[in-house]
Amino acid sequence: MNSPLAQELLQIAGVGSVVITPLIGRLSDAYGRKLLLTIPLTFGSLPLVILAFNRTATSFYVYFALKTLSSMVCDGGLTCLSLGCLADNVSEGKRVSAFGLLSGVISAGTVGGTLAARLLPPTQIFQVAAVVSVLAAVYMRVFLDETPHHISALEQPILKLGNETDETDSGTMTKTDDTNGSFLLDAIQMLKSSTTLSLATAISFFNGIAEAGVQAFLMYYLKARFQFGKDQFADIWLITYLGATLSNMLLMPTLGPILGEETLLSVGLFAGFLNMLLYSIAWSPWVPYASAFLGTFLFLASPSVRCIISKQVGPCEQGIAQGCILGVASLANVVSPLAFSPLSALFLSDNAPFNYPGFSILCLGLSWFIGFILSIMIKIVPLLSRDRNKVCTLA
């Protein structure tokens, strides 16, 4: 998916995800995770099924159209709903381990998909992908149980759902459910309700800027610098995601309860900066391979910031909170190519202001470094100690 057409479609999908992912999270808080999970799992299977049965030119155009639409729903929606399910069923003390394991499973799936794509004949890739996608939807419907919310008086959400009555000093105030209301404005108010949530949102944006830039430009940089092809680039990503799988499934459950998710967040962001610094000054073809092992720590950042967000909101706002953070990341995925494409092209050309082909890669690393500076300022505030007097309607 590195062609210009694919990149444009990904940007279109990213724009849609900015709004759709928070909406999916909000609806899951109101109507349940299982019901909402059915939508992205089913919708995400359709493009794969089309190419599994037919590989004509028309089928490819239909595939790209459906893939763009399904990506708006699936790319952030599945992760948002999965995180919400975990938060519903795992206590706060064990949540950092659970979020790490989920990220590890996702990374392991990426590794498995990469290996399968390299081993299977091209004609069977989409057939296998379609079967696996359909099985995932069936498995979810059969085995996933909906978790009811039991909320104590001390854990009332910042954003309330439905028709609710609040007791105030001046009397009783009823909040009605406005399904057509500006839920995004309410979500923004939630993210601004504490310093920790605001910092975590900013960190998610800078982390998303860097991650999107790496996926979009690293291959072109390595091709221009060391004449790397798709096979070498796939090897680097394979090493990176293997490291991510190990770190998320082993390091986070082991070190998370001891060091805390805020420390792991800082470690992951600083590792991302070092990773890009090494790429930008790479002097030999073996350096990118060595740098890829920093992915072992780099991928600690995303699950850590999601865990921080999860602990700062109530049980009935896990979906909207995770949806907003993933929506911010989707916005970063759109902004990053717009900002760094001209910069990358300039420094890889003969008209560069100075001889530093990896300057754009270093700038991506600086996004992680800014996130690292912000992560140092995060102080975890217990949920029950936060001000619950100011509420708004989530609808």
VENQUIPE-V449254 format. One record per pair of residues at least 12 apart in sequence whose ideal C-beta (glycine too) atoms are under 10 Angstrom apart, sorted by the first residue. I is the first residue (numbers start at 1). J is the second residue. If there is no record, write none. Layout:
I;J + I;J
This chain:
1;67 + 1;215 + 2;215 + 2;216 + 2;217 + 2;219 + 2;220 + 2;230 + 2;233 + 5;64 + 6;64 + 6;67 + 6;68 + 7;215 + 7;216 + 7;337 + 7;341 + 8;64 + 8;68 + 8;337 + 9;64 + 9;65 + 9;67 + 9;68 + 9;69 + 9;71 + 10;67 + 10;68 + 10;71 + 10;75 + 10;212 + 10;215 + 10;216 + 10;333 + 10;334 + 10;337 + 11;68 + 11;212 + 11;216 + 11;333 + 11;334 + 11;335 + 11;336 + 11;337 + 11;338 + 12;68 + 12;69 + 12;71 + 12;72 + 12;334 + 13;67 + 13;68 + 13;69 + 13;70 + 13;71 + 13;72 + 13;73 + 13;74 + 13;75 + 13;76 + 13;330 + 13;333 + 13;334 + 14;71 + 14;72 + 14;75 + 14;76 + 14;208 + 14;212 + 14;327 + 14;329 + 14;330 + 14;331 + 14;332 + 14;333 + 14;334 + 14;335 + 14;336 + 14;337 + 15;72 + 15;330 + 15;331 + 15;333 + 15;334 + 16;68 + 16;69 + 16;71 + 16;72 + 16;73 + 16;75 + 16;76 + 16;330 + 16;334 + 17;71 + 17;72 + 17;73 + 17;74 + 17;75 + 17;76 + 17;77 + 17;80 + 17;323 + 17;326 + 17;327 + 17;329 + 17;330 + 17;331 + 17;333 + 17;334 + 18;72 + 18;76 + 18;184 + 18;324 + 18;326 + 18;327 + 18;328 + 18;329 + 18;330 + 18;331 + 18;332 + 18;333 + 18;334 + 19;72 + 19;183 + 19;184 + 19;323 + 19;327 + 19;330 + 19;331 + 20;40 + 20;69 + 20;71 + 20;72 + 20;73 + 20;74 + 20;75 + 20;76 + 20;77 + 20;80 + 20;323 + 20;327 + 20;330 + 21;40 + 21;72 + 21;73 + 21;74 + 21;75 + 21;76 + 21;77 + 21;78 + 21;79 + 21;80 + 21;81 + 21;319 + 21;320 + 21;322 + 21;323 + 21;324 + 21;325 + 21;326 + 21;327 + 21;328 + 21;329 + 21;330 + 22;76 + 22;80 + 22;183 + 22;184 + 22;186 + 22;187 + 22;188 + 22;319 + 22;320 + 22;321 + 22;322 + 22;323 + 22;324 + 22;325 + 22;326 + 22;327 + 22;328 + 22;330 + 23;36 + 23;73 + 23;77 + 23;183 + 23;184 + 23;187 + 23;319 + 23;320 + 23;323 + 23;327 + 24;36 + 24;37 + 24;39 + 24;40 + 24;72 + 24;73 + 24;74 + 24;76 + 24;77 + 24;78 + 24;80 + 24;81 + 24;84 + 24;319 + 24;320 + 24;322 + 24;323 + 24;326 + 24;327 + 25;76 + 25;77 + 25;80 + 25;81 + 25;83 + 25;84 + 25;183 + 25;187 + 25;317 + 25;318 + 25;319 + 25;320 + 25;321 + 25;322 + 25;323 + 25;324 + 25;325 + 25;326 + 25;327 + 26;80 + 26;159 + 26;161 + 26;183 + 26;184 + 26;186 + 26;187 + 26;317 + 26;319 + 26;320 + 26;321 + 26;323 + 26;324 + 26;394 + 26;395 + 27;39 + 27;81 + 27;179 + 27;183 + 27;319 + 27;320 + 27;323 + 28;77 + 28;80 + 28;81 + 28;84 + 28;85 + 28;88 + 28;318 + 28;319 + 28;320 + 28;322 + 28;323 + 29;84 + 29;149 + 29;157 + 29;159 + 29;161 + 29;314 + 29;315 + 29;316 + 29;317 + 29;318 + 29;319 + 29;320 + 29;321 + 29;323 + 29;394 + 30;161 + 30;162 + 30;177 + 30;179 + 30;316 + 30;319 + 30;320 + 30;394 + 30;395 + 31;146 + 31;161 + 31;319 + 32;81 + 32;84 + 32;85 + 32;88 + 32;146 + 32;147 + 32;148 + 32;149 + 32;319 + 33;80 + 33;81 + 33;82 + 33;83 + 33;84 + 33;85 + 33;86 + 33;87 + 33;88 + 33;89 + 33;140 + 33;144 + 33;145 + 33;146 + 33;147 + 33;318 + 33;319 + 34;81 + 34;85 + 34;140 + 34;141 + 34;144 + 34;145 + 34;146 + 34;147 + 35;81 + 35;146 + 36;73 + 36;77 + 36;78 + 36;80 + 36;81 + 36;84 + 36;319 + 37;77 + 37;78 + 37;80 + 37;81 + 37;82 + 37;84 + 37;85 + 37;136 + 37;137 + 37;140 + 37;141 + 37;144 + 37;146 + 38;81 + 38;137 + 38;140 + 38;141 + 38;144 + 39;73 + 39;74 + 39;77 + 39;78 + 39;81 + 40;70 + 40;71 + 40;72 + 40;73 + 40;74 + 40;75 + 40;76 + 40;77 + 40;78 + 40;79 + 40;80 + 40;81 + 40;137 + 41;73 + 41;74 + 41;77 + 41;78 + 41;81 + 41;133 + 41;134 + 41;136 + 41;137 + 41;138 + 41;139 + 41;140 + 41;141 + 42;70 + 42;73 + 42;74 + 42;133 + 42;134 + 42;137 + 42;140 + 42;141 + 43;66 + 43;69 + 43;70 + 43;71 + 43;72 + 43;73 + 43;74 + 43;77 + 43;137 + 44;66 + 44;67 + 44;70 + 44;71 + 44;73 + 44;74 + 44;75 + 44;77 + 44;78 + 44;133 + 44;136 + 44;137 + 45;70 + 45;74 + 45;129 + 45;130 + 45;131 + 45;132 + 45;133 + 45;134 + 45;135 + 45;136 + 45;137 + 46;62 + 46;63 + 46;66 + 46;67 + 46;69 + 46;70 + 46;130 + 46;133 + 47;59 + 47;62 + 47;63 + 47;64 + 47;65 + 47;66 + 47;67 + 47;68 + 47;69 + 47;70 + 47;71 + 47;74 + 47;126 + 47;129 + 47;130 + 47;133 + 48;63 + 48;66 + 48;67 + 48;70 + 48;125 + 48;126 + 48;127 + 48;128 + 48;129 + 48;130 + 48;131 + 48;132 + 48;133 + 48;134 + 49;63 + 49;66 + 49;126 + 49;127 + 49;129 + 49;130 + 49;131 + 49;133 + 49;134 + 50;62 + 50;63 + 50;65 + 50;66 + 50;67 + 50;126 + 50;130 + 51;63 + 51;66 + 51;67 + 51;125 + 51;126 + 51;127 + 51;129 + 51;130 + 52;123 + 52;124 + 52;125 + 52;126 + 52;127 + 52;128 + 52;129 + 52;130 + 52;131 + 52;133 + 52;134 + 53;126 + 53;127 + 53;130 + 54;126 + 55;122 + 55;123 + 55;126 + 59;126 + 63;126 + 71;330 + 72;330 + 74;133 + 75;326 + 75;329 + 75;330 + 75;333 + 76;322 + 76;323 + 76;325 + 76;326 + 76;327 + 76;328 + 76;329 + 76;330 + 76;333 + 77;323 + 77;326 + 78;106 + 78;136 + 78;326 + 79;102 + 79;103 + 79;106 + 79;302 + 79;306 + 79;322 + 79;323 + 79;325 + 79;326 + 79;329 + 80;306 + 80;318 + 80;319 + 80;320 + 80;321 + 80;322 + 80;323 + 80;324 + 80;325 + 80;326 + 80;327 + 81;140 + 81;318 + 81;319 + 81;322 + 81;323 + 82;99 + 82;102 + 82;105 + 82;106 + 82;140 + 82;322 + 83;95 + 83;98 + 83;99 + 83;102 + 83;103 + 83;303 + 83;306 + 83;307 + 83;309 + 83;310 + 83;318 + 83;319 + 83;321 + 83;322 + 83;323 + 83;325 + 83;326 + 84;147 + 84;310 + 84;315 + 84;317 + 84;318 + 84;319 + 84;320 + 84;321 + 84;322 + 84;323 + 85;98 + 85;102 + 85;140 + 85;144 + 85;145 + 85;146 + 85;147 + 85;318 + 85;319 + 86;98 + 86;99 + 86;101 + 86;102 + 86;306 + 86;307 + 86;310 + 86;318 + 86;322 + 87;99 + 87;147 + 87;306 + 87;307 + 87;309 + 87;310 + 87;311 + 87;313 + 87;315 + 87;317 + 87;318 + 87;319 + 87;321 + 87;322 + 88;146 + 88;147 + 88;148 + 88;149 + 88;315 + 88;316 + 88;318 + 88;319 + 89;145 + 89;147 + 90;310 + 92;307 + 92;310 + 92;311 + 92;382 + 92;383 + 93;257 + 93;311 + 94;253 + 94;256 + 94;257 + 95;256 + 95;257 + 95;261 + 95;303 + 95;306 + 95;307 + 95;308 + 95;310 + 95;311 + 96;252 + 96;253 + 96;255 + 96;256 + 96;257 + 96;259 + 96;260 + 96;261 + 96;262 + 96;264 + 96;303 + 96;304 + 96;306 + 96;307 + 96;308 + 96;310 + 96;311 + 97;248 + 97;249 + 97;252 + 97;253 + 97;254 + 97;255 + 97;256 + 97;257 + 97;261 + 97;303 + 97;307 + 98;252 + 98;253 + 98;256 + 98;303 + 98;307 + 98;310 + 99;248 + 99;252 + 99;253 + 99;256 + 99;261 + 99;302 + 99;303 + 99;304 + 99;305 + 99;306 + 99;307 + 99;308 + 99;310 + 100;247 + 100;248 + 100;249 + 100;250 + 100;251 + 100;252 + 100;253 + 100;254 + 100;255 + 100;256 + 100;261 + 100;264 + 100;299 + 100;300 + 100;303 + 100;304 + 100;307 + 101;248 + 101;249 + 101;250 + 101;252 + 101;253 + 101;303 + 102;248 + 102;249 + 102;252 + 102;303 + 102;306 + 103;244 + 103;245 + 103;247 + 103;248 + 103;249 + 103;252 + 103;299 + 103;300 + 103;301 + 103;302 + 103;303 + 103;304 + 103;306 + 103;307 + 104;244 + 104;245 + 104;246 + 104;247 + 104;248 + 104;249 + 104;250 + 104;251 + 104;252 + 104;253 + 104;299 + 104;303 + 105;245 + 105;248 + 105;249 + 106;241 + 106;244 + 106;245 + 106;248 + 106;299 + 106;302 + 106;303 + 107;240 + 107;241 + 107;242 + 107;243 + 107;244 + 107;245 + 107;246 + 107;247 + 107;248 + 107;249 + 107;295 + 107;299 + 108;241 + 108;242 + 108;244 + 108;245 + 108;246 + 108;248 + 108;249 + 109;132 + 109;241 + 109;245 + 110;237 + 110;238 + 110;240 + 110;241 + 110;242 + 110;244 + 110;245 + 111;237 + 111;238 + 111;239 + 111;240 + 111;241 + 111;242 + 111;244 + 111;245 + 112;132 + 112;241 + 112;245 + 113;125 + 113;128 + 113;129 + 113;132 + 113;241 + 114;234 + 114;235 + 114;237 + 114;238 + 114;241 + 114;242 + 115;234 + 115;238 + 116;128 + 116;129 + 116;132 + 117;129 + 117;234 + 118;231 + 118;234 + 118;235 + 118;238 + 147;315 + 149;161 + 149;314 + 149;315 + 149;316 + 149;318 + 150;315 + 151;314 + 151;315 + 151;316 + 152;314 + 152;315 + 152;384 + 153;388 + 154;314 + 154;383 + 154;384 + 154;388 + 155;313 + 155;314 + 155;315 + 155;316 + 155;383 + 155;384 + 155;388 + 156;314 + 156;315 + 156;316 + 156;317 + 156;388 + 156;391 + 157;190 + 157;313 + 157;314 + 157;315 + 157;316 + 157;317 + 157;318 + 157;320 + 157;321 + 157;388 + 157;391 + 157;392 + 157;394 + 158;186 + 158;187 + 158;189 + 158;190 + 158;191 + 158;193 + 158;194 + 158;197 + 158;312 + 158;313 + 158;314 + 158;316 + 158;317 + 158;320 + 158;321 + 158;383 + 158;386 + 158;387 + 158;388 + 158;390 + 158;391 + 158;392 + 158;394 + 159;183 + 159;186 + 159;187 + 159;189 + 159;190 + 159;193 + 159;313 + 159;314 + 159;316 + 159;317 + 159;320 + 159;321 + 159;391 + 159;392 + 159;393 + 159;394 + 159;395 + 160;175 + 160;177 + 160;186 + 160;314 + 160;316 + 160;317 + 160;391 + 160;392 + 160;393 + 160;394 + 160;395 + 161;175 + 161;177 + 161;316 + 161;317 + 161;320 + 161;393 + 161;394 + 161;395 + 162;175 + 162;176 + 162;177 + 162;179 + 162;316 + 162;393 + 162;394 + 162;395 + 163;175 + 163;176 + 163;177 + 163;393 + 163;395 + 164;176 + 164;177 + 164;391 + 164;393 + 164;394 + 166;389 + 166;391 + 168;389 + 173;391 + 175;391 + 175;392 + 175;393 + 175;394 + 175;395 + 176;393 + 176;395 + 177;393 + 177;394 + 177;395 + 178;393 + 178;394 + 178;395 + 179;395 + 180;395 + 181;392 + 181;393 + 181;394 + 181;395 + 182;393 + 182;395 + 183;320 + 183;323 + 183;392 + 183;393 + 183;394 + 183;395 + 184;320 + 184;324 + 184;327 + 185;392 + 186;320 + 186;391 + 186;392 + 186;393 + 186;394 + 186;395 + 187;317 + 187;320 + 187;321 + 187;323 + 187;324 + 187;327 + 187;392 + 187;394 + 188;201 + 188;324 + 189;390 + 189;391 + 189;392 + 189;394 + 190;312 + 190;313 + 190;317 + 190;320 + 190;321 + 190;324 + 190;391 + 190;392 + 190;394 + 191;204 + 191;309 + 191;312 + 191;313 + 191;320 + 191;321 + 191;324 + 191;325 + 191;328 + 193;312 + 193;313 + 193;386 + 193;387 + 193;388 + 193;390 + 193;391 + 193;392 + 194;312 + 194;313 + 194;381 + 194;383 + 194;386 + 194;387 + 195;377 + 195;378 + 195;379 + 195;381 + 196;262 + 196;308 + 196;309 + 196;311 + 196;312 + 196;377 + 196;378 + 196;379 + 196;380 + 196;381 + 196;386 + 197;308 + 197;309 + 197;312 + 197;313 + 197;321 + 197;324 + 197;325 + 197;378 + 197;381 + 197;386 + 198;374 + 199;262 + 199;305 + 199;308 + 199;371 + 199;374 + 199;375 + 199;376 + 199;377 + 199;378 + 199;379 + 200;262 + 200;265 + 200;304 + 200;305 + 200;306 + 200;307 + 200;308 + 200;309 + 200;312 + 200;321 + 200;325 + 200;328 + 200;374 + 200;375 + 200;378 + 201;305 + 201;309 + 201;321 + 201;324 + 201;325 + 201;327 + 201;328 + 201;374 + 202;328 + 202;370 + 202;371 + 202;374 + 202;375 + 203;265 + 203;266 + 203;269 + 203;301 + 203;302 + 203;304 + 203;305 + 203;308 + 203;309 + 203;325 + 203;328 + 203;368 + 203;370 + 203;371 + 203;372 + 203;373 + 203;374 + 203;375 + 203;377 + 203;378 + 204;301 + 204;302 + 204;305 + 204;306 + 204;308 + 204;309 + 204;324 + 204;325 + 204;326 + 204;327 + 204;328 + 204;329 + 204;331 + 204;332 + 204;371 + 205;325 + 205;328 + 205;329 + 205;331 + 205;332 + 205;335 + 205;367 + 205;370 + 205;371 + 205;374 + 206;269 + 206;272 + 206;301 + 206;328 + 206;332 + 206;366 + 206;367 + 206;368 + 206;369 + 206;370 + 206;371 + 206;372 + 206;373 + 206;374 + 206;375 + 207;265 + 207;268 + 207;269 + 207;272 + 207;298 + 207;301 + 207;302 + 207;305 + 207;328 + 207;329 + 207;332 + 207;367 + 207;368 + 207;370 + 207;371 + 207;372 + 207;374 + 207;375 + 208;302 + 208;325 + 208;326 + 208;328 + 208;329 + 208;330 + 208;331 + 208;332 + 208;333 + 208;334 + 208;335 + 208;336 + 208;367 + 208;371 + 209;329 + 209;331 + 209;332 + 209;333 + 209;335 + 209;336 + 209;339 + 209;340 + 209;363 + 209;364 + 209;366 + 209;367 + 209;368 + 209;370 + 209;371 + 210;269 + 210;272 + 210;273 + 210;275 + 210;276 + 210;298 + 210;301 + 210;332 + 210;336 + 210;340 + 210;363 + 210;364 + 210;365 + 210;366 + 210;367 + 210;368 + 210;369 + 210;370 + 210;371 + 211;272 + 211;298 + 211;299 + 211;301 + 211;302 + 211;329 + 211;332 + 211;333 + 211;336 + 211;364 + 211;367 + 211;368 + 212;329 + 212;330 + 212;331 + 212;332 + 212;333 + 212;334 + 212;335 + 212;336 + 212;337 + 212;339 + 212;340 + 212;364 + 212;367 + 213;276 + 213;332 + 213;333 + 213;335 + 213;336 + 213;337 + 213;339 + 213;340 + 213;341 + 213;343 + 213;344 + 213;360 + 213;361 + 213;363 + 213;364 + 213;365 + 213;367 + 214;237 + 214;240 + 214;272 + 214;275 + 214;276 + 214;279 + 214;298 + 214;336 + 214;361 + 214;364 + 214;365 + 214;367 + 214;368 + 215;237 + 215;333 + 215;336 + 215;337 + 216;333 + 216;336 + 216;337 + 216;340 + 216;341 + 216;344 + 216;364 + 217;336 + 217;337 + 217;340 + 217;341 + 217;343 + 217;344 + 217;345 + 217;348 + 217;360 + 217;361 + 217;364 + 218;233 + 218;236 + 218;237 + 218;276 + 218;279 + 218;288 + 218;344 + 218;360 + 218;361 + 218;364 + 219;232 + 219;233 + 219;234 + 219;236 + 219;237 + 220;233 + 220;341 + 220;344 + 220;345 + 220;348 + 220;360 + 221;279 + 221;280 + 221;282 + 221;288 + 221;344 + 221;347 + 221;348 + 221;357 + 221;358 + 221;360 + 221;361 + 221;364 + 222;236 + 222;279 + 222;282 + 222;285 + 222;288 + 222;358 + 222;361 + 223;348 + 224;344 + 224;347 + 224;348 + 224;349 + 224;357 + 224;358 + 225;279 + 225;280 + 225;282 + 225;283 + 225;285 + 225;287 + 225;288 + 225;348 + 225;357 + 225;358 + 225;361 + 226;282 + 226;284 + 226;285 + 226;286 + 226;287 + 226;288 + 227;285 + 228;285 + 228;288 + 232;285 + 232;288 + 232;289 + 233;288 + 235;288 + 235;289 + 235;292 + 236;279 + 236;288 + 236;289 + 236;291 + 236;292 + 236;295 + 237;292 + 237;295 + 238;292 + 239;288 + 239;289 + 239;290 + 239;291 + 239;292 + 239;293 + 239;295 + 239;296 + 240;275 + 240;291 + 240;292 + 240;293 + 240;294 + 240;295 + 240;296 + 240;298 + 240;299 + 241;292 + 241;295 + 241;299 + 242;292 + 242;293 + 242;295 + 242;296 + 243;292 + 243;293 + 243;294 + 243;295 + 243;296 + 243;297 + 243;298 + 243;299 + 244;295 + 244;296 + 244;297 + 244;298 + 244;299 + 244;300 + 244;302 + 244;303 + 245;295 + 245;296 + 245;299 + 246;295 + 246;296 + 246;299 + 247;264 + 247;267 + 247;268 + 247;271 + 247;295 + 247;296 + 247;297 + 247;298 + 247;299 + 247;300 + 247;303 + 248;296 + 248;299 + 248;300 + 248;302 + 248;303 + 248;304 + 250;296 + 251;264 + 251;267 + 251;268 + 251;296 + 251;297 + 251;299 + 251;300 + 252;264 + 252;268 + 252;299 + 252;300 + 252;303 + 252;304 + 252;307 + 255;267 + 255;300 + 256;300 + 256;303 + 256;304 + 256;307 + 260;304 + 260;307 + 260;308 + 260;378 + 260;380 + 261;300 + 261;303 + 261;304 + 261;305 + 261;306 + 261;307 + 261;308 + 261;309 + 261;310 + 261;311 + 261;378 + 261;380 + 262;304 + 262;305 + 262;307 + 262;308 + 262;375 + 262;376 + 262;377 + 262;378 + 262;379 + 262;380 + 263;300 + 263;304 + 263;375 + 263;378 + 264;297 + 264;300 + 264;301 + 264;303 + 264;304 + 264;305 + 264;307 + 264;308 + 264;375 + 265;300 + 265;301 + 265;302 + 265;303 + 265;304 + 265;305 + 265;306 + 265;307 + 265;308 + 265;371 + 265;372 + 265;374 + 265;375 + 265;376 + 265;378 + 266;300 + 266;301 + 266;304 + 266;371 + 266;372 + 266;373 + 266;374 + 266;375 + 266;376 + 266;378 + 267;297 + 267;298 + 267;300 + 267;301 + 267;304 + 267;372 + 267;375 + 268;294 + 268;295 + 268;296 + 268;297 + 268;298 + 268;299 + 268;300 + 268;301 + 268;302 + 268;303 + 268;304 + 268;305 + 268;368 + 268;371 + 268;372 + 268;375 + 269;297 + 269;298 + 269;300 + 269;301 + 269;304 + 269;305 + 269;367 + 269;368 + 269;369 + 269;370 + 269;371 + 269;372 + 269;373 + 269;374 + 269;375 + 269;376 + 270;294 + 270;297 + 270;298 + 270;301 + 270;368 + 270;369 + 270;371 + 270;372 + 270;373 + 270;375 + 270;376 + 271;294 + 271;295 + 271;296 + 271;297 + 271;298 + 271;299 + 271;300 + 271;301 + 271;368 + 271;372 + 272;294 + 272;295 + 272;297 + 272;298 + 272;299 + 272;300 + 272;301 + 272;364 + 272;365 + 272;367 + 272;368 + 272;369 + 272;371 + 272;372 + 273;294 + 273;298 + 273;362 + 273;364 + 273;365 + 273;366 + 273;367 + 273;368 + 273;369 + 273;370 + 273;371 + 273;372 + 274;291 + 274;294 + 274;297 + 274;298 + 274;365 + 274;368 + 274;369 + 275;288 + 275;291 + 275;292 + 275;293 + 275;294 + 275;295 + 275;297 + 275;298 + 275;361 + 275;364 + 275;365 + 275;368 + 276;291 + 276;294 + 276;298 + 276;358 + 276;360 + 276;361 + 276;362 + 276;363 + 276;364 + 276;365 + 276;366 + 276;367 + 276;368 + 276;369 + 277;291 + 277;294 + 277;358 + 277;361 + 277;362 + 277;365 + 277;366 + 277;368 + 277;369 + 278;290 + 278;291 + 278;292 + 278;294 + 278;358 + 278;361 + 278;365 + 279;291 + 279;292 + 279;294 + 279;358 + 279;361 + 279;362 + 279;364 + 279;365 + 280;347 + 280;356 + 280;357 + 280;358 + 280;359 + 280;360 + 280;361 + 280;362 + 280;363 + 280;364 + 280;365 + 281;356 + 281;357 + 281;358 + 281;361 + 281;362 + 282;357 + 282;358 + 282;361 + 298;368 + 301;368 + 301;371 + 301;372 + 301;375 + 302;325 + 302;326 + 302;329 + 304;375 + 304;378 + 305;325 + 305;329 + 305;371 + 305;375 + 305;378 + 306;321 + 306;322 + 306;325 + 306;326 + 306;329 + 308;325 + 308;375 + 308;378 + 308;380 + 309;321 + 309;322 + 309;324 + 309;325 + 310;322 + 310;325 + 310;383 + 311;380 + 311;381 + 311;382 + 311;383 + 312;380 + 312;381 + 312;382 + 312;383 + 312;386 + 313;383 + 313;386 + 314;383 + 314;384 + 314;386 + 314;388 + 315;383 + 316;394 + 317;394 + 319;394 + 320;394 + 332;367 + 336;364 + 336;367 + 339;360 + 339;363 + 339;364 + 339;367 + 340;360 + 340;361 + 340;363 + 340;364 + 340;367 + 341;360 + 342;360 + 343;359 + 343;360 + 343;361 + 343;363 + 343;364 + 344;357 + 344;358 + 344;359 + 344;360 + 344;361 + 344;363 + 344;364 + 345;360 + 346;359 + 346;360 + 347;359 + 347;360 + 347;361 + 347;362 + 347;363 + 348;360
